[in-house]
């Protein structure tokens, strides 16, 4: 049997192409919306990580500053106590 040639109405063919193009556009729009949402989520999580990192570094600096302040206070106390115990070289011992 010989193959028949397909006779497709040009209007139907054009309608099918339009329908396929609309479907492709819809799929592309959905993928774009998903990509935007995913990107916004990634940005938010990156900002949250940056905030946590900054907070942790700030706490570390504050702890170090407190330790330095305590060490300076201790040094001041020790040196002032030593200064008071030392005899004044200008005073005579009689």
TIRO-2110 file (N, C-alpha, C; in Angstrom, 1 decimal):
// TIRO-2110
0.8, -1.1, 0.0, N, 1, A
0.0, 0.0, 0.0, CA, 1, A
0.9, 1.2, 0.0, C, 1, A
0.5, 2.2, -0.8, N, 2, A
1.3, 3.4, -0.9, CA, 2, A
1.0, 4.3, 0.3, C, 2, A
2.0, 5.1, 0.7, N, 3, A
1.8, 6.0, 1.8, CA, 3, A
1.0, 7.2, 1.3, C, 3, A
0.1, 7.6, 2.1, N, 4, A
-0.7, 8.8, 1.8, CA, 4, A
0.1, 10.0, 2.2, C, 4, A
-0.1, 11.0, 1.5, N, 5, A
0.5, 12.3, 1.9, CA, 5, A
-0.4, 13.0, 2.8, C, 5, A
0.2, 13.5, 3.9, N, 6, A
-0.7, 14.1, 4.9, CA, 6, A
-1.1, 15.5, 4.4, C, 6, A
-2.3, 15.7, 4.3, N, 7, A
-2.8, 17.0, 3.9, CA, 7, A
-3.3, 17.7, 5.2, C, 7, A
-2.5, 18.6, 5.7, N, 8, A
-2.9, 19.3, 6.9, CA, 8, A
-3.3, 20.7, 6.5, C, 8, A
-4.4, 21.1, 7.1, N, 9, A
-4.9, 22.4, 6.8, CA, 9, A
-3.9, 23.4, 7.4, C, 9, A
-3.5, 24.4, 6.6, N, 10, A
-2.5, 25.4, 7.1, CA, 10, A
-3.0, 26.2, 8.3, C, 10, A
-4.3, 26.4, 8.4, N, 11, A
-4.9, 27.1, 9.6, CA, 11, A
-4.7, 26.2, 10.8, C, 11, A
-5.0, 24.9, 10.7, N, 12, A
-4.9, 24.0, 11.8, CA, 12, A
-3.4, 23.9, 12.3, C, 12, A
-2.5, 23.8, 11.3, N, 13, A
-1.1, 23.8, 11.6, CA, 13, A
-0.6, 25.0, 12.3, C, 13, A
-1.1, 26.2, 11.9, N, 14, A
-0.8, 27.4, 12.6, CA, 14, A
-1.3, 27.5, 14.0, C, 14, A
-2.5, 27.0, 14.2, N, 15, A
-3.1, 26.9, 15.5, CA, 15, A
-2.3, 26.0, 16.4, C, 15, A
-1.9, 24.9, 15.9, N, 16, A
-1.1, 23.9, 16.7, CA, 16, A
0.2, 24.6, 17.1, C, 16, A
0.9, 25.3, 16.2, N, 17, A
2.1, 26.0, 16.5, CA, 17, A
1.9, 27.1, 17.5, C, 17, A
0.8, 27.8, 17.4, N, 18, A
0.5, 28.8, 18.5, CA, 18, A
0.3, 28.2, 19.8, C, 18, A
-0.5, 27.1, 19.8, N, 19, A
-0.7, 26.4, 21.1, CA, 19, A
0.6, 25.9, 21.7, C, 19, A
1.5, 25.3, 20.9, N, 20, A
2.7, 24.8, 21.4, CA, 20, A
3.6, 26.0, 21.9, C, 20, A
3.6, 27.1, 21.2, N, 21, A
4.4, 28.2, 21.6, CA, 21, A
3.8, 28.8, 22.9, C, 21, A
2.5, 28.8, 23.1, N, 22, A
1.9, 29.2, 24.3, CA, 22, A
2.3, 28.3, 25.5, C, 22, A
2.3, 27.0, 25.2, N, 23, A
2.7, 26.1, 26.3, CA, 23, A
4.2, 26.3, 26.6, C, 23, A
5.0, 26.4, 25.6, N, 24, A
6.4, 26.6, 25.9, CA, 24, A
6.7, 27.9, 26.6, C, 24, A
5.9, 29.0, 26.3, N, 25, A
6.0, 30.2, 27.0, CA, 25, A
5.6, 30.0, 28.5, C, 25, A
4.5, 29.3, 28.7, N, 26, A
4.0, 29.1, 30.1, CA, 26, A
5.1, 28.3, 30.9, C, 26, A
5.6, 27.3, 30.3, N, 27, A
6.7, 26.5, 31.0, CA, 27, A
7.9, 27.4, 31.3, C, 27, A
8.3, 28.2, 30.3, N, 28, A
9.5, 29.1, 30.6, CA, 28, A
9.2, 30.1, 31.7, C, 28, A
7.9, 30.6, 31.7, N, 29, A
7.6, 31.5, 32.8, CA, 29, A
7.6, 30.9, 34.2, C, 29, A
7.1, 29.6, 34.2, N, 30, A
7.1, 28.9, 35.5, CA, 30, A
8.6, 28.6, 35.9, C, 30, A
9.4, 28.2, 35.0, N, 31, A
10.8, 28.0, 35.4, CA, 31, A
11.5, 29.3, 35.8, C, 31, A
11.1, 30.4, 35.2, N, 32, A
11.7, 31.7, 35.6, CA, 32, A
11.3, 32.0, 37.0, C, 32, A
10.0, 31.9, 37.3, N, 33, A
9.4, 32.2, 38.6, CA, 33, A
10.1, 31.3, 39.7, C, 33, A
10.3, 30.0, 39.4, N, 34, A
11.0, 29.1, 40.3, CA, 34, A
12.4, 29.5, 40.5, C, 34, A
13.1, 30.0, 39.4, N, 35, A
14.5, 30.4, 39.6, CA, 35, A
14.6, 31.6, 40.4, C, 35, A
13.6, 32.6, 40.2, N, 36, A
13.6, 33.8, 41.0, CA, 36, A
13.4, 33.5, 42.5, C, 36, A
12.4, 32.6, 42.8, N, 37, A
12.2, 32.2, 44.2, CA, 37, A
13.3, 31.5, 44.8, C, 37, A
14.0, 30.6, 44.0, N, 38, A
15.2, 29.9, 44.6, CA, 38, A
16.3, 30.9, 44.8, C, 38, A
16.5, 31.9, 43.9, N, 39, A
17.5, 32.9, 44.1, CA, 39, A
17.3, 33.7, 45.3, C, 39, A
16.0, 34.1, 45.5, N, 40, A
15.7, 35.0, 46.7, CA, 40, A
15.9, 34.2, 48.0, C, 40, A
15.6, 32.9, 47.9, N, 41, A
15.9, 32.1, 49.1, CA, 41, A
17.4, 31.9, 49.4, C, 41, A
18.2, 31.8, 48.3, N, 42, A
19.6, 31.7, 48.5, CA, 42, A
20.2, 33.0, 49.1, C, 42, A
19.6, 34.1, 48.6, N, 43, A
20.1, 35.4, 49.1, CA, 43, A
19.7, 35.6, 50.5, C, 43, A
18.5, 35.2, 50.9, N, 44, A
18.1, 35.3, 52.3, CA, 44, A
19.0, 34.4, 53.2, C, 44, A
19.3, 33.2, 52.8, N, 45, A
20.1, 32.3, 53.6, CA, 45, A
21.5, 32.8, 53.7, C, 45, A
22.0, 33.4, 52.6, N, 46, A
23.4, 34.0, 52.7, CA, 46, A
23.4, 35.2, 53.6, C, 46, A
22.4, 36.0, 53.6, N, 47, A
22.3, 37.2, 54.5, CA, 47, A
22.3, 36.7, 56.0, C, 47, A
21.5, 35.6, 56.2, N, 48, A
21.4, 35.1, 57.6, CA, 48, A
22.7, 34.6, 58.0, C, 48, A
23.5, 33.9, 57.1, N, 49, A
24.8, 33.4, 57.5, CA, 49, A
25.7, 34.5, 57.8, C, 49, A
25.7, 35.6, 57.0, N, 50, A
26.5, 36.7, 57.2, CA, 50, A
26.2, 37.4, 58.5, C, 50, A
25.0, 37.5, 58.9, N, 51, A
24.6, 38.1, 60.1, CA, 51, A
25.1, 37.3, 61.3, C, 51, A
24.9, 35.9, 61.2, N, 52, A
25.4, 35.0, 62.3, CA, 52, A
27.0, 35.2, 62.4, C, 52, A
27.7, 35.2, 61.3, N, 53, A
29.1, 35.3, 61.3, CA, 53, A
29.5, 36.7, 61.9, C, 53, A
28.8, 37.7, 61.6, N, 54, A
29.1, 39.1, 62.1, CA, 54, A
28.9, 39.1, 63.6, C, 54, A
27.7, 38.5, 64.1, N, 55, A
27.4, 38.5, 65.5, CA, 55, A
28.4, 37.7, 66.3, C, 55, A
28.9, 36.6, 65.7, N, 56, A
29.9, 35.7, 66.4, CA, 56, A
31.2, 36.5, 66.5, C, 56, A
31.6, 37.2, 65.5, N, 57, A
32.8, 38.0, 65.5, CA, 57, A
32.7, 39.1, 66.5, C, 57, A
31.6, 39.7, 66.5, N, 58, A
31.4, 40.8, 67.5, CA, 58, A
31.5, 40.3, 68.9, C, 58, A
30.8, 39.2, 69.2, N, 59, A
30.9, 38.6, 70.5, CA, 59, A
32.4, 38.3, 70.9, C, 59, A
33.1, 37.8, 69.9, N, 60, A
34.5, 37.4, 70.2, CA, 60, A
35.3, 38.7, 70.5, C, 60, A
35.1, 39.7, 69.8, N, 61, A
35.8, 41.0, 70.0, CA, 61, A
35.4, 41.5, 71.4, C, 61, A
34.1, 41.5, 71.8, N, 62, A
33.7, 41.9, 73.1, CA, 62, A
34.3, 41.1, 74.2, C, 62, A
34.4, 39.8, 74.0, N, 63, A
35.1, 39.0, 75.0, CA, 63, A
36.5, 39.3, 75.2, C, 63, A
37.2, 39.5, 74.1, N, 64, A
38.6, 39.9, 74.1, CA, 64, A
38.8, 41.3, 74.8, C, 64, A
37.9, 42.2, 74.5, N, 65, A
38.0, 43.6, 75.1, CA, 65, A
37.8, 43.5, 76.6, C, 65, A
36.8, 42.6, 77.0, N, 66, A
36.6, 42.4, 78.4, CA, 66, A
37.8, 41.8, 79.1, C, 66, A
38.4, 40.8, 78.5, N, 67, A
39.6, 40.2, 79.0, CA, 67, A
40.8, 41.2, 79.1, C, 67, A
40.9, 42.0, 78.1, N, 68, A
42.0, 43.1, 78.2, CA, 68, A
41.7, 44.0, 79.3, C, 68, A
40.5, 44.4, 79.5, N, 69, A
40.1, 45.4, 80.5, CA, 69, A
40.4, 44.8, 81.9, C, 69, A
40.1, 43.5, 82.1, N, 70, A
40.3, 42.9, 83.4, CA, 70, A
41.8, 42.7, 83.6, C, 70, A
42.6, 42.4, 82.5, N, 71, A
44.1, 42.3, 82.7, CA, 71, A
44.7, 43.6, 83.0, C, 71, A
44.2, 44.7, 82.4, N, 72, A
44.7, 46.0, 82.7, CA, 72, A
44.4, 46.4, 84.1, C, 72, A
43.2, 46.1, 84.6, N, 73, A
42.8, 46.4, 86.0, CA, 73, A
43.7, 45.6, 86.9, C, 73, A
43.9, 44.4, 86.6, N, 74, A
44.8, 43.6, 87.5, CA, 74, A
46.2, 44.2, 87.5, C, 74, A
46.7, 44.5, 86.4, N, 75, A
48.0, 45.1, 86.3, CA, 75, A
48.1, 46.4, 87.1, C, 75, A
47.1, 47.2, 87.0, N, 76, A
47.0, 48.5, 87.7, CA, 76, A
47.0, 48.2, 89.2, C, 76, A
46.2, 47.2, 89.6, N, 77, A
46.2, 46.9, 91.1, CA, 77, A
47.5, 46.4, 91.5, C, 77, A
48.2, 45.5, 90.8, N, 78, A
49.4, 45.0, 91.2, CA, 78, A
50.5, 46.1, 91.2, C, 78, A
50.6, 46.9, 90.2, N, 79, A
51.6, 47.9, 90.2, CA, 79, A
51.4, 49.0, 91.3, C, 79, A
50.1, 49.4, 91.6, N, 80, A
49.8, 50.3, 92.6, CA, 80, A
50.2, 49.8, 94.0, C, 80, A
49.9, 48.5, 94.2, N, 81, A
50.3, 47.9, 95.5, CA, 81, A
51.8, 47.8, 95.7, C, 81, A
52.5, 47.6, 94.6, N, 82, A
54.0, 47.5, 94.7, CA, 82, A
54.5, 48.9, 94.9, C, 82, A
53.9, 49.9, 94.3, N, 83, A
54.4, 51.3, 94.4, CA, 83, A
54.2, 51.7, 95.9, C, 83, A
53.1, 51.3, 96.5, N, 84, A
52.9, 51.7, 97.9, CA, 84, A
53.8, 51.0, 98.9, C, 84, A
54.2, 49.8, 98.5, N, 85, A
55.1, 49.0, 99.4, CA, 85, A
56.6, 49.5, 99.3, C, 85, A
56.9, 50.0, 98.2, N, 86, A
58.3, 50.4, 98.0, CA, 86, A
58.6, 51.7, 98.9, C, 86, A
59.7, 51.7, 99.5, N, 87, A
60.1, 52.9, 100.3, CA, 87, A
60.5, 54.0, 99.3, C, 87, A
60.2, 55.2, 99.7, N, 88, A
60.5, 56.3, 98.9, CA, 88, A
62.0, 56.6, 98.9, C, 88, A
62.7, 56.6, 97.8, N, 89, A
64.2, 56.7, 97.9, CA, 89, A
64.6, 58.1, 98.4, C, 89, A
63.7, 59.1, 98.3, N, 90, A
64.0, 60.4, 98.8, CA, 90, A
63.9, 60.5, 100.3, C, 90, A
63.2, 59.6, 100.9, N, 91, A
63.0, 59.6, 102.4, CA, 91, A
64.3, 59.0, 103.0, C, 91, A
64.7, 59.6, 104.2, N, 92, A
65.8, 59.0, 104.9, CA, 92, A
65.3, 58.0, 105.9, C, 92, A
66.2, 57.0, 106.0, N, 93, A
65.8, 55.9, 107.0, CA, 93, A
66.6, 56.2, 108.3, C, 93, A
65.9, 56.6, 109.2, N, 94, A
66.5, 56.9, 110.5, CA, 94, A
65.9, 56.2, 111.6, C, 94, A
END
